């Protein structure tokens, strides 16, 4: 699936969540990115740069599957305020769920994710189906520092365990 984002503030994209239909087998995921919109580049591999090449464990239909599933698996991508950046998520089979039709956009105070994307069945070959709406999430932090990786992965788990488990909570929720 191809979609565009445009930040309202400088930010760094470090991962995605996708809606994967397949369970329980691992799924190969390739994520490409390019400056500018995906429109006009749906079949031109040379316009894109491979960003992530990962095998993920699907969390199941309509449950967000993080890509990548470990923080060291990707180099973050800086996207300047007002710049359009395209992403293309390709799975090793017909396992990516998206919505048919068009939703103009999704937004929060930091970015706009444009809903009018495209989907392809055959990698770079074949017809692009449009409009298609991305069913997923973009993970990012604010700023331009590529080394400021957040301590938690999508879904809230960490790759570094804490000390010996106890029955006592390790902290209080913050307001």
ABEGO torsion letter per residue (X at the ends): XBBBBBBABBBBBAEBBBBBABOABBBBBBBBBBBEBABGAAABAAABBBABBBBBBBAEBGBBBBOBABAAABBBBBBBBGBBBBBBBBBAEBABBBBBEBBABBBBAABBBBABBBBBAAEABEBBBOBBBBBBBBBBBBEABAAABBABBBGGBBABBBBBBBABBABBBBX
